[in-house]
Amino acid sequence: MTRTWATDVLPLFLELAAIPSPSGREEAVAERVRAYLRDLGVEAEEDEAGNLLARLPATDGDRGDPVFLCAHLDTVPPSGAIEPVVEDGVVRNGAGTILGADDKAAVAAILEGARLLLAEGRPHAGVELLFTTREETGLEGAFAFDVERLRARVGVVYDYSGAVGEIVVAAPSGRTVEALFTGRPAHAGINPEDGRSAVLAAARAIADLRLGRIDAETTANVGLIEGGSALNVVPATCRVAAEARSRDERKLADLVQEMLDSFAFAAAISECEVETSVEDKYRGYRLAPDDPALLLARAALERAGLEPREVEVGGGADVNVFVQRGLSCVNVANGMAKVHTAEEEIAVADLEAMVGVTLELVDAARGA
């Protein structure tokens, strides 16, 4: 049976969610997190990227290993106001845009867990709270964070849109591909035959791409298209930004090369030029069955009365960076659903359950 806890996590989450914090503009929500921790008697350190790190020193004489808990402060850009409402035990945005449960539900659960830890005088082996910035734009805050500042070598990230109890054991590598098509401008009504449309070249390329779900471990997407100057001008430039992800490195390399070939072919038949660039955004991982963070998460979920379920996913998270840098780290689901959409939601019961998971993670880390 799932254990229950009396918590104040809901009002905290509603407050945090109502503060807009698109990537790169997290200052207001970061200040609220700092103030909350200050009220607990805990000071948060901020680095140049805006990441916050707070430490709860181990209780006297306690054994076990310290653990770090991580969530990100930013959201995808909201397209309107954020007015969280609770209906039938579920939190949604009444204003019709994102809610921001990704990942402020995790921020709230970690903060409330820390409050209970201190208020109840629970013993622990040391807890570090890490709140990162610009996760949604390519894990930028995590990449900028100096992991040597962490005393804990085992951590848990709360950033997967799934049922509470799910543990991510494999995640993909991600690459971005950008193409800048250059054609020749001309008047669209007087002499269009003298022009060479960069937009047409881009459209031909995109039409030739394999997009969406390629297979069980591979996806691709074109997310941005920018081009043209006016309705009556044959467009001279067009920029296309795409991404590819896969848990199989060879499949990822092949898919990216396929994109590059499509861009080059479309430019050639459209009598345009194209410049392309490829950037590795993050490296994928697959956790070993005896990975310390995985074992810790399983133990904590079981202690909380939940059934651990291992999943392989198609999205990257800050954990990709931490694993790449040699830490033992795992990503766990926190119940948020329909993220990045106007239908985003999270159940109050899941918010409260993740506070319990937080406390059980701390207990499990000390070997209780």
NUSE-661814 format. One record per residue (C-alpha): residue number from 1; residue in three letters; x negated, y, z. Coordinates in steps of 0.2 Angstrom, whole numbers, plus 5000, padded with zeros to 4 digits. Layout:
> NUM	ALA	X	Y	Z
...
//
This chain:
> 1	MET	5000	5000	5000
> 2	THR	4994	5017	4996
> 3	ARG	4989	5027	5011
> 4	THR	4997	5045	5014
> 5	TRP	4989	5060	5021
> 6	ALA	4997	5076	5028
> 7	THR	4988	5090	5017
> 8	ASP	4990	5108	5012
> 9	VAL	4983	5104	4995
> 10	LEU	4999	5110	4985
> 11	PRO	4999	5128	4990
> 12	LEU	4980	5129	4987
> 13	PHE	4982	5121	4970
> 14	LEU	4997	5133	4965
> 15	GLU	4986	5148	4970
> 16	LEU	4971	5142	4960
> 17	ALA	4981	5137	4945
> 18	ALA	4989	5154	4944
> 19	ILE	4971	5162	4942
> 20	PRO	4967	5162	4923
> 21	SER	4949	5156	4921
> 22	PRO	4945	5152	4903
> 23	SER	4927	5146	4900
> 24	GLY	4915	5160	4902
> 25	ARG	4927	5170	4913
> 26	GLU	4928	5160	4929
> 27	GLU	4923	5174	4941
> 28	ALA	4940	5176	4949
> 29	VAL	4943	5158	4953
> 30	ALA	4925	5156	4959
> 31	GLU	4927	5170	4971
> 32	ARG	4943	5162	4978
> 33	VAL	4933	5146	4980
> 34	ARG	4919	5155	4989
> 35	ALA	4931	5164	5000
> 36	TYR	4940	5147	5005
> 37	LEU	4924	5139	5009
> 38	ARG	4918	5155	5019
> 39	ASP	4934	5153	5030
> 40	LEU	4928	5135	5033
> 41	GLY	4911	5142	5039
> 42	VAL	4903	5136	5023
> 43	GLU	4893	5147	5011
> 44	ALA	4892	5143	4993
> 45	GLU	4877	5146	4983
> 46	GLU	4879	5152	4965
> 47	ASP	4867	5150	4951
> 48	GLU	4864	5160	4935
> 49	ALA	4877	5150	4926
> 50	GLY	4890	5154	4939
> 51	ASN	4890	5136	4946
> 52	LEU	4894	5135	4965
> 53	LEU	4886	5123	4976
> 54	ALA	4891	5121	4995
> 55	ARG	4883	5109	5008
> 56	LEU	4891	5100	5023
> 57	PRO	4876	5094	5033
> 58	ALA	4877	5076	5039
> 59	THR	4884	5075	5057
> 60	ASP	4871	5071	5070
> 61	GLY	4864	5054	5070
> 62	ASP	4875	5048	5056
> 63	ARG	4868	5035	5044
> 64	GLY	4872	5031	5026
> 65	ASP	4869	5041	5010
> 66	PRO	4875	5059	5005
> 67	VAL	4887	5061	4991
> 68	PHE	4891	5075	4979
> 69	LEU	4908	5079	4973
> 70	CYS	4911	5089	4957
> 71	ALA	4925	5098	4948
> 72	HIS	4925	5112	4935
> 73	LEU	4932	5129	4937
> 74	ASP	4936	5133	4919
> 75	THR	4951	5129	4908
> 76	VAL	4954	5130	4890
> 77	PRO	4961	5147	4885
> 78	PRO	4979	5150	4891
> 79	SER	4990	5157	4877
> 80	GLY	5001	5166	4890
> 81	ALA	5005	5168	4908
> 82	ILE	5002	5154	4921
> 83	GLU	5017	5153	4933
> 84	PRO	5015	5136	4942
> 85	VAL	5032	5128	4947
> 86	VAL	5037	5112	4957
> 87	GLU	5051	5103	4950
> 88	ASP	5056	5085	4956
> 89	GLY	5039	5083	4964
> 90	VAL	5029	5088	4948
> 91	VAL	5019	5104	4945
> 92	ARG	5021	5112	4928
> 93	ASN	5018	5129	4921
> 94	GLY	5035	5138	4920
> 95	ALA	5028	5151	4908
> 96	GLY	5025	5138	4894
> 97	THR	5006	5137	4892
> 98	ILE	4993	5126	4900
> 99	LEU	4994	5123	4919
> 100	GLY	4976	5121	4923
> 101	ALA	4977	5105	4932
> 102	ASP	4962	5101	4921
> 103	ASP	4952	5104	4932
> 104	LYS	4959	5115	4946
> 105	ALA	4969	5100	4953
> 106	ALA	4952	5092	4957
> 107	VAL	4945	5108	4964
> 108	ALA	4960	5109	4976
> 109	ALA	4958	5091	4981
> 110	ILE	4940	5093	4985
> 111	LEU	4942	5109	4995
> 112	GLU	4956	5102	5005
> 113	GLY	4946	5086	5008
> 114	ALA	4932	5097	5015
> 115	ARG	4944	5106	5026
> 116	LEU	4951	5091	5034
> 117	LEU	4933	5083	5035
> 118	LEU	4928	5098	5046
> 119	ALA	4945	5101	5055
> 120	GLU	4945	5083	5061
> 121	GLY	4927	5082	5065
> 122	ARG	4925	5067	5054
> 123	PRO	4907	5059	5054
> 124	HIS	4898	5059	5037
> 125	ALA	4881	5057	5029
> 126	GLY	4881	5074	5021
> 127	VAL	4893	5080	5007
> 128	GLU	4889	5092	4993
> 129	LEU	4903	5101	4983
> 130	LEU	4898	5106	4966
> 131	PHE	4910	5117	4955
> 132	THR	4904	5120	4937
> 133	THR	4908	5132	4924
> 134	ARG	4911	5131	4905
> 135	GLU	4914	5113	4905
> 136	GLU	4927	5114	4891
> 137	THR	4915	5122	4879
> 138	GLY	4903	5108	4880
> 139	LEU	4898	5105	4898
> 140	GLU	4887	5121	4897
> 141	GLY	4888	5124	4916
> 142	ALA	4882	5106	4920
> 143	PHE	4868	5108	4908
> 144	ALA	4862	5124	4916
> 145	PHE	4863	5117	4933
> 146	ASP	4847	5111	4941
> 147	VAL	4851	5094	4948
> 148	GLU	4835	5095	4959
> 149	ARG	4845	5106	4970
> 150	LEU	4856	5091	4975
> 151	ARG	4851	5081	4990
> 152	ALA	4863	5068	4985
> 153	ARG	4858	5056	4971
> 154	VAL	4875	5048	4970
> 155	GLY	4891	5058	4965
> 156	VAL	4909	5058	4959
> 157	VAL	4917	5069	4946
> 158	TYR	4936	5071	4946
> 159	ASP	4939	5075	4928
> 160	TYR	4949	5061	4919
> 161	SER	4967	5063	4913
> 162	GLY	4974	5046	4919
> 163	ALA	4982	5038	4933
> 164	VAL	4974	5039	4950
> 165	GLY	4964	5023	4953
> 166	GLU	4956	5023	4935
> 167	ILE	4937	5024	4935
> 168	VAL	4928	5029	4919
> 169	VAL	4914	5016	4915
> 170	ALA	4910	5021	4898
> 171	ALA	4911	5038	4888
> 172	PRO	4905	5044	4871
> 173	SER	4891	5054	4864
> 174	GLY	4897	5070	4856
> 175	ARG	4890	5080	4841
> 176	THR	4896	5096	4833
> 177	VAL	4894	5099	4814
> 178	GLU	4896	5117	4807
> 179	ALA	4896	5121	4789
> 180	LEU	4895	5139	4781
> 181	PHE	4902	5139	4763
> 182	THR	4896	5153	4752
> 183	GLY	4905	5157	4736
> 184	ARG	4907	5173	4725
> 185	PRO	4920	5186	4728
> 186	ALA	4932	5193	4715
> 187	HIS	4948	5202	4713
> 188	ALA	4962	5188	4715
> 189	GLY	4973	5196	4703
> 190	ILE	4962	5204	4690
> 191	ASN	4947	5192	4688
> 192	PRO	4949	5177	4699
> 193	GLU	4940	5166	4686
> 194	ASP	4924	5176	4691
> 195	GLY	4926	5171	4709
> 196	ARG	4920	5155	4718
> 197	SER	4932	5152	4733
> 198	ALA	4923	5146	4749
> 199	VAL	4939	5142	4756
> 200	LEU	4943	5130	4742
> 201	ALA	4926	5122	4744
> 202	ALA	4930	5120	4763
> 203	ALA	4947	5113	4760
> 204	ARG	4941	5100	4748
> 205	ALA	4928	5095	4761
> 206	ILE	4941	5094	4775
> 207	ALA	4953	5084	4764
> 208	ASP	4939	5071	4761
> 209	LEU	4935	5069	4780
> 210	ARG	4941	5055	4791
> 211	LEU	4949	5063	4806
> 212	GLY	4958	5058	4821
> 213	ARG	4955	5041	4828
> 214	ILE	4943	5032	4817
> 215	ASP	4942	5016	4828
> 216	ALA	4944	5011	4846
> 217	GLU	4928	5020	4851
> 218	THR	4926	5034	4838
> 219	THR	4935	5050	4834
> 220	ALA	4933	5066	4824
> 221	ASN	4941	5083	4823
> 222	VAL	4940	5099	4813
> 223	GLY	4944	5113	4826
> 224	LEU	4940	5129	4818
> 225	ILE	4941	5137	4801
> 226	GLU	4937	5155	4798
> 227	GLY	4935	5163	4781
> 228	GLY	4941	5176	4769
> 229	SER	4942	5195	4770
> 230	ALA	4959	5200	4762
> 231	LEU	4974	5192	4752
> 232	ASN	4968	5199	4736
> 233	VAL	4950	5194	4737
> 234	VAL	4943	5177	4732
> 235	PRO	4935	5172	4748
> 236	ALA	4916	5173	4748
> 237	THR	4913	5164	4765
> 238	CYS	4921	5151	4775
> 239	ARG	4915	5143	4791
> 240	VAL	4921	5126	4797
> 241	ALA	4917	5119	4814
> 242	ALA	4920	5100	4817
> 243	GLU	4915	5087	4830
> 244	ALA	4913	5068	4831
> 245	ARG	4912	5057	4846
> 246	SER	4908	5038	4848
> 247	ARG	4903	5026	4862
> 248	ASP	4893	5018	4848
> 249	GLU	4878	5028	4843
> 250	ARG	4876	5020	4826
> 251	LYS	4894	5024	4822
> 252	LEU	4892	5042	4827
> 253	ALA	4876	5044	4816
> 254	ASP	4885	5037	4801
> 255	LEU	4901	5048	4804
> 256	VAL	4891	5064	4805
> 257	GLN	4881	5060	4790
> 258	GLU	4898	5056	4781
> 259	MET	4903	5074	4786
> 260	LEU	4888	5082	4779
> 261	ASP	4889	5072	4763
> 262	SER	4907	5078	4761
> 263	PHE	4902	5096	4764
> 264	ALA	4888	5095	4751
> 265	PHE	4899	5087	4738
> 266	ALA	4913	5099	4740
> 267	ALA	4902	5114	4739
> 268	ALA	4894	5107	4723
> 269	ILE	4910	5104	4714
> 270	SER	4917	5121	4719
> 271	GLU	4901	5129	4713
> 272	CYS	4897	5136	4730
> 273	GLU	4883	5135	4742
> 274	VAL	4884	5127	4760
> 275	GLU	4873	5128	4775
> 276	THR	4876	5115	4788
> 277	SER	4870	5112	4806
> 278	VAL	4872	5097	4818
> 279	GLU	4870	5099	4837
> 280	ASP	4870	5085	4850
> 281	LYS	4883	5091	4864
> 282	TYR	4881	5077	4876
> 283	ARG	4875	5059	4877
> 284	GLY	4886	5044	4881
> 285	TYR	4884	5031	4894
> 286	ARG	4890	5014	4900
> 287	LEU	4889	5011	4919
> 288	ALA	4881	4995	4925
> 289	PRO	4893	4984	4936
> 290	ASP	4881	4987	4951
> 291	ASP	4880	5006	4948
> 292	PRO	4880	5014	4966
> 293	ALA	4893	5027	4961
> 294	LEU	4904	5014	4953
> 295	LEU	4903	5003	4968
> 296	LEU	4907	5019	4979
> 297	ALA	4922	5024	4969
> 298	ARG	4929	5006	4969
> 299	ALA	4927	5005	4988
> 300	ALA	4935	5022	4991
> 301	LEU	4950	5018	4980
> 302	GLU	4953	5001	4989
> 303	ARG	4951	5010	5006
> 304	ALA	4965	5022	5000
> 305	GLY	4976	5007	4996
> 306	LEU	4974	5010	4977
> 307	GLU	4969	4997	4964
> 308	PRO	4953	5002	4955
> 309	ARG	4955	5000	4936
> 310	GLU	4940	5002	4925
> 311	VAL	4943	5012	4908
> 312	GLU	4932	5017	4893
> 313	VAL	4937	5034	4886
> 314	GLY	4934	5046	4872
> 315	GLY	4930	5062	4881
> 316	GLY	4914	5069	4888
> 317	ALA	4913	5077	4906
> 318	ASP	4900	5084	4917
> 319	VAL	4896	5066	4922
> 320	ASN	4888	5063	4905
> 321	VAL	4875	5077	4910
> 322	PHE	4872	5070	4927
> 323	VAL	4869	5052	4921
> 324	GLN	4858	5058	4907
> 325	ARG	4847	5067	4921
> 326	GLY	4845	5051	4931
> 327	LEU	4859	5053	4944
> 328	SER	4871	5039	4948
> 329	CYS	4888	5047	4945
> 330	VAL	4905	5041	4940
> 331	ASN	4921	5050	4934
> 332	VAL	4938	5046	4942
> 333	ALA	4955	5050	4936
> 334	ASN	4965	5063	4947
> 335	GLY	4982	5061	4940
> 336	MET	4983	5076	4928
> 337	ALA	4993	5073	4912
> 338	LYS	4996	5081	4895
> 339	VAL	4981	5092	4897
> 340	HIS	4976	5106	4885
> 341	THR	4995	5107	4881
> 342	ALA	5010	5118	4886
> 343	GLU	5017	5101	4894
> 344	GLU	5002	5099	4906
> 345	GLU	5008	5093	4923
> 346	ILE	5003	5084	4939
> 347	ALA	5013	5075	4952
> 348	VAL	5012	5082	4970
> 349	ALA	5009	5064	4976
> 350	ASP	4994	5063	4965
> 351	LEU	4987	5079	4972
> 352	GLU	4989	5072	4989
> 353	ALA	4982	5055	4985
> 354	MET	4966	5063	4978
> 355	VAL	4963	5072	4995
> 356	GLY	4964	5055	5003
> 357	VAL	4952	5048	4990
> 358	THR	4940	5062	4994
> 359	LEU	4940	5057	5013
> 360	GLU	4938	5039	5008
> 361	LEU	4923	5043	4997
> 362	VAL	4915	5052	5011
> 363	ASP	4918	5037	5023
> 364	ALA	4912	5024	5011
> 365	ALA	4896	5034	5007
> 366	ARG	4891	5033	5026
> 367	GLY	4895	5014	5026
> 368	ALA	4910	5015	5037
//
